[in-house]
Every structure is written in C-alpha cells, then in structure tokens.
Amino acid sequence: MKTLIVYGTRYGATEKAAHMLAGRIHGEIRQINLAKGSAPSPADYDLVLVGGSVYAGSIQKEVVQFCTANRHLLLRKPLGLFVCCGEEHKAREYLQNALGADLVARALALGSFGYEFDYSKMNILFRLIVRVISKTGKSEFNLREEAIRDFAAQLPKS
Ligand SMILES: Cc1cc2nc3c(=O)[nH]c(=O)nc-3n(C[C@H](O)[C@H](O)[C@H](O)COP(=O)(O)O)c2cc1C
C-alpha cells in the first residue's frame, strides 16, 4: 500500500508528529512538508494523510491550498486529517473551518496530536503570545503518542 503524508508546520511539531505517524504505518510512505516540496498528486496513492498546525485559529495556507486543489480526488480517497494545536478539543472545528465540513465528514480518521511550544524557536512576538496562552512561561513538548497510535489504528492496513 502507498501512503502520502503531507503537512504544514511552523516550528516542527507537526513534522515530528508526521514522522511518528509514519512509523506506525506499513507499506511505502512518502512524507512532504508542503512549505518545502511540491506535493505529488494524491491520485498515485492508496491512502492520503493531511496535517497542519493552528495559529490564531487557522491552519497553514499551503495545507488549505493542497486540499482545495485536490478536493475532488480527496473526497474519493481513503483520507485521514490531523492537527497539532494547543486547544486540542477544537481539532474538528479547526479542520472544518479550514478544509470544509464535507472533507472532514469523509475522513476515516481525525487526529488531534497535541502541541509543542518551543521558546528557543519562536520570535519575540510569538513568545509573548504563548506566555499569555500557556501561562507557564516555559517550553512545552506535549505531542500525544497515544493519539497518533489511535489515529493509525483507524486507517486501512492494505
Ligand atoms: C503565536 C501562536 C498562536 C497559536 N494559536 C493557536 C490557536 O489559535 N489555537 C490553538 O489551538 N493552538 C494555537 N497555537 C498552538 C500551536 O498550534 C502549537 O504550538 C503547535 O504545536 C505548533 O505546531 P508546529 O510547530 O508544527 O507549527 C498557537 C501557537 C503560537 C506560537
């Protein structure tokens, strides 16, 4: 089975999550950071997994563009959607707002994989914002391995 994993990330949490997810899937896997590489057509894959992270309520525009450009194919493909975000219970809402309710309804698996706040990577503005959001003032590394495992378990194996 051929699987395509495409994702958007700003500071690497979603990339880490995508790699962890790839480790739980069998067969041939291609991973694409949409900000760095142009994505192949989903038509060439048996399973497509699309992820991004949330900033001020929005998922990366390259993720939205990928889904818009491939909308008709994705509506017919085995599909999984995931996000990394601080407000983990809002994952479905974020995905629906960004990608459309029809795509979300069509997905075999929806994942909320946790989040990271890495102060060493953020600019000063983002540090200030996160200090308000998180209240701890410290970097936090909270990717949820069990959420990634549960997501992978809902995907077709062959
Ligand atoms: C400036 C800023 C704004 C954020 N806004 C939101 C938000 O609106 N909702 C949310 O759930 N998480 C929010 N987050 C949390 C990020 O989605 C989280 O840190 C995520 O792990 C980032 O993943 P990435 O490194 O792959 O970009 C925000 C983080 C930052 C730094």
Ligand as a Chemical Component Dictionary entry (heavy atoms), coordinates in Angstrom:
data_LIG
# 
_chem_comp.id                   LIG 
_chem_comp.type                 NON-POLYMER 
_chem_comp.pdbx_formal_charge   0 
_chem_comp.three_letter_code    LIG 
# 
loop_
_chem_comp_atom.comp_id 
_chem_comp_atom.atom_id 
_chem_comp_atom.alt_atom_id 
_chem_comp_atom.type_symbol 
_chem_comp_atom.charge 
_chem_comp_atom.model_Cartn_x 
_chem_comp_atom.model_Cartn_y 
_chem_comp_atom.model_Cartn_z 
_chem_comp_atom.pdbx_ordinal 
LIG C1  C1  C 0 1.552  32.536 18.137 1  
LIG C2  C2  C 0 0.830  31.231 18.352 2  
LIG C3  C3  C 0 -0.539 31.167 18.149 3  
LIG C4  C4  C 0 -1.235 29.963 18.342 4  
LIG N1  N1  N 0 -2.582 29.926 18.139 5  
LIG C5  C5  C 0 -3.267 28.784 18.427 6  
LIG C6  C6  C 0 -4.689 28.746 18.289 7  
LIG O1  O1  O 0 -5.346 29.683 17.868 8  
LIG N2  N2  N 0 -5.321 27.603 18.645 9  
LIG C7  C7  C 0 -4.657 26.501 19.095 10 
LIG O2  O2  O 0 -5.297 25.506 19.407 11 
LIG N3  N3  N 0 -3.290 26.492 19.172 12 
LIG C8  C8  C 0 -2.590 27.611 18.867 13 
LIG N4  N4  N 0 -1.224 27.624 18.952 14 
LIG C9  C9  C 0 -0.504 26.391 19.323 15 
LIG C10 C10 C 0 0.157  25.732 18.109 16 
LIG O3  O3  O 0 -0.829 25.220 17.235 17 
LIG C11 C11 C 0 1.084  24.610 18.614 18 
LIG O4  O4  O 0 2.172  25.231 19.259 19 
LIG C12 C12 C 0 1.556  23.636 17.552 20 
LIG O5  O5  O 0 2.216  22.553 18.183 21 
LIG C13 C13 C 0 2.503  24.250 16.541 22 
LIG O6  O6  O 0 2.918  23.263 15.641 23 
LIG P1  P1  P 0 4.073  23.480 14.552 24 
LIG O7  O7  O 0 5.386  23.602 15.283 25 
LIG O8  O8  O 0 4.011  22.263 13.695 26 
LIG O9  O9  O 0 3.724  24.724 13.776 27 
LIG C14 C14 C 0 -0.513 28.801 18.742 28 
LIG C15 C15 C 0 0.881  28.875 18.908 29 
LIG C16 C16 C 0 1.554  30.060 18.710 30 
LIG C17 C17 C 0 3.056  30.084 18.891 31 
# 
loop_
_chem_comp_bond.comp_id 
_chem_comp_bond.atom_id_1 
_chem_comp_bond.atom_id_2 
_chem_comp_bond.value_order 
_chem_comp_bond.pdbx_ordinal 
LIG C1  C2  SING 1  
LIG C2  C3  SING 2  
LIG C2  C16 DOUB 3  
LIG C3  C4  DOUB 4  
LIG C4  N1  SING 5  
LIG C4  C14 SING 6  
LIG N1  C5  DOUB 7  
LIG C5  C6  SING 8  
LIG C5  C8  SING 9  
LIG C6  O1  DOUB 10 
LIG C6  N2  SING 11 
LIG N2  C7  SING 12 
LIG C7  O2  DOUB 13 
LIG C7  N3  SING 14 
LIG N3  C8  DOUB 15 
LIG C8  N4  SING 16 
LIG N4  C9  SING 17 
LIG N4  C14 SING 18 
LIG C9  C10 SING 19 
LIG C10 O3  SING 20 
LIG C10 C11 SING 21 
LIG C11 O4  SING 22 
LIG C11 C12 SING 23 
LIG C12 O5  SING 24 
LIG C12 C13 SING 25 
LIG C13 O6  SING 26 
LIG O6  P1  SING 27 
LIG P1  O7  DOUB 28 
LIG P1  O8  SING 29 
LIG P1  O9  SING 30 
LIG C14 C15 DOUB 31 
LIG C15 C16 SING 32 
LIG C16 C17 SING 33 
# 
